[in-house]
């Protein structure tokens, strides 16, 4: 009489270890691919549009200021307002679409754009101390554009294109007459944000 090994139903139905590991790898790949595909859609086009709208207002107010220091304060206040609008609108869109707000590509975008902004803040302090306010528009536009271009590497094509527009305006501000500075800030932080914000809202769901 032959003796057969005792096998439980669970053991008979369980997949081989190699097959199970391969399936887990495939699931991780699918999840990462889905995160990459959804990274850009959390950025609010309407948020960018309203940032541009407030920047136009700030530029008009700044142009009426009697001193360079007060002009700088107006744009500093606009920068804080823009950050608040950007964070709030992105969070609202992510919740409405049930998307993860802090996934891998979003973290890469943030860590790509933050270093140029820190450099811009440090240069702003240096230029203000040296009373070289005329260089601020070019520095702001150029470094902000650099951050958007590098951050846009993990996003769709329209984002780095927007960054390049800021960089072009920043180069013009640095090389052109100082009197152009405030107008170029309005064109960049106002016009470019509004134009690309509308395009993002139209093509990527708000």
C-alpha positions in Angstrom: 0.0 0.0 0.0 1.4 3.4 -1.0 1.5 6.3 1.4 0.6 9.8 0.0 1.8 13.0 1.7 -0.8 14.9 3.6 -1.5 18.3 1.9 -3.9 20.9 3.2 -6.3 22.6 0.8 -4.6 25.9 1.5 -1.3 24.5 0.5 -2.7 23.0 -2.7 -4.3 26.3 -3.7 -1.5 28.7 -2.8 0.6 30.0 -5.7 4.3 29.2 -5.9 6.5 31.6 -4.0 8.2 32.9 -7.2 4.8 33.6 -8.8 3.6 35.4 -5.7 6.7 37.7 -5.6 6.3 38.5 -9.3 2.6 39.4 -8.7 3.6 41.7 -5.9 6.2 43.4 -8.1 3.6 43.9 -10.8 1.2 45.5 -8.3 3.8 47.9 -7.1 4.7 48.8 -10.7 1.0 49.5 -11.5 0.6 51.6 -8.3 3.7 53.7 -9.1 2.5 54.2 -12.7 -0.9 55.3 -11.5 0.7 57.8 -9.1 2.9 59.2 -11.9 -0.2 59.6 -14.1 -2.1 61.5 -11.4 0.7 63.7 -10.2 -0.1 66.7 -12.4 -3.8 66.6 -12.1 -3.7 67.7 -8.5 -2.4 71.1 -9.6 -5.3 73.5 -9.9 -5.5 75.5 -13.1 -8.0 77.8 -11.6 -5.7 78.3 -8.7 -3.0 79.4 -11.1 -5.4 81.8 -12.8 -6.4 83.5 -9.5 -2.7 83.8 -8.6 -2.2 85.6 -11.8 -5.2 87.8 -11.2 -3.9 88.9 -7.8 -0.5 89.4 -9.2 -1.9 91.9 -11.7 -3.5 93.8 -8.9 -0.3 93.7 -6.8 1.7 95.0 -9.8 -0.6 98.0 -10.2 -0.5 98.8 -6.5 3.3 98.4 -6.4 3.7 100.8 -9.4 2.0 103.5 -7.3 4.4 103.2 -4.3 6.7 106.1 -3.6 9.7 104.1 -2.5 11.5 100.9 -3.5 11.1 99.5 -0.1 7.3 99.8 -0.1 7.3 98.4 -3.7 9.1 95.4 -2.4 6.7 94.9 0.5 3.7 94.8 -1.9 5.3 92.1 -4.0 6.3 90.2 -0.8 2.7 90.3 0.3 1.6 89.0 -3.1 4.1 86.1 -2.8 2.6 85.0 0.5 -1.0 85.3 -0.9 0.0 83.3 -4.0 1.4 80.5 -1.8 -1.8 80.4 0.2 -4.0 80.3 -3.0 -1.8 77.6 -4.6 -1.8 75.3 -1.6 -5.6 75.7 -0.9 -6.7 75.3 -4.5 -4.4 72.2 -5.1 -5.7 70.6 -1.9 -9.3 71.3 -2.9 -8.9 69.8 -6.3 -7.1 66.7 -5.0 -9.9 66.1 -2.5 -12.6 66.6 -5.1 -10.9 64.1 -7.5 -10.0 61.7 -4.6 -6.3 61.9 -5.6 -3.4 61.5 -3.2 -2.0 65.0 -2.6 1.4 63.9 -1.4 2.4 61.1 -3.7 5.9 60.5 -5.2 5.8 62.8 -8.2 4.3 65.6 -6.2 7.1 65.3 -3.6 9.6 65.4 -6.5 7.9 68.5 -7.9 8.0 70.3 -4.5 11.7 69.4 -3.9 12.6 70.6 -7.4 11.0 74.0 -7.1 11.9 74.8 -3.5 15.7 75.2 -3.9 15.5 77.9 -6.6 12.9 79.7 -4.4 15.3 79.6 -1.4 18.1 81.0 -3.6 15.8 83.7 -4.8 14.9 84.6 -1.2 18.6 84.9 -0.2 19.4 87.0 -3.2 16.5 89.2 -2.4 17.9 90.0 1.0 21.4 90.6 -0.5 20.0 92.9 -3.2 17.8 94.9 -0.8 20.8 95.4 1.6 22.8 96.7 -1.4 20.0 98.9 -2.5 19.9 97.1 -5.9 16.1 96.8 -6.1 16.2 97.1 -9.9 17.6 93.6 -10.2 14.8 92.0 -8.1 12.3 91.5 -11.0 14.8 89.6 -13.1 16.0 87.4 -10.2 12.5 86.6 -9.1 11.3 85.7 -12.6 14.4 83.8 -13.6 14.6 81.6 -10.5 10.9 81.0 -10.3 10.9 79.9 -13.9 13.9 77.6 -13.2 12.0 76.0 -10.4 8.9 75.4 -12.5 11.1 73.9 -15.3 12.9 71.5 -13.0 9.6 70.6 -11.2 7.9 70.2 -14.6 10.2 67.3 -15.4 7.9 65.0 -13.5 4.8 66.6 -14.9 3.2 67.2 -18.3 4.7 69.3 -21.1 2.8 72.5 -20.4 4.4 73.0 -17.0 8.1 73.3 -18.1 6.9 75.5 -21.0 5.4 77.8 -18.5 8.6 77.9 -16.6 10.6 78.7 -19.8 8.3 81.7 -20.3 9.2 83.0 -16.8 12.9 82.5 -17.6 12.6 84.5 -20.8 10.9 87.3 -19.0 13.5 87.2 -16.3 16.3 87.4 -18.8 14.7 90.5 -20.4 14.2 92.1 -17.0 17.9 91.6 -16.1 19.2 92.8 -19.4 16.6 95.5 -20.2 16.0 98.9 -18.7 15.1 99.0 -15.0 11.9 100.8 -15.8 10.6 97.5 -17.4 10.8 95.6 -14.2 7.4 96.0 -12.7 5.7 95.6 -16.0 7.5 92.3 -16.6 6.5 91.1 -13.2 2.9 91.8 -14.1 3.4 90.0 -17.4 5.0 87.0 -15.8 3.3 86.4 -12.4 0.1 87.9 -13.7 -0.3 87.1 -17.4 1.7 83.9 -17.7 -0.1 82.4 -14.6 -3.5 83.4 -16.0 -2.8 82.1 -19.5 -1.4 78.7 -18.5 -3.9 78.4 -15.6 -6.7 78.5 -18.1 -5.0 76.0 -20.3 -4.5 73.6 -17.3 -8.1 74.0 -16.2 -9.3 73.2 -19.7 -7.1 70.2 -20.4 -6.6 68.7 -17.0 -10.0 69.0 -15.2 -10.0 72.3 -13.3 
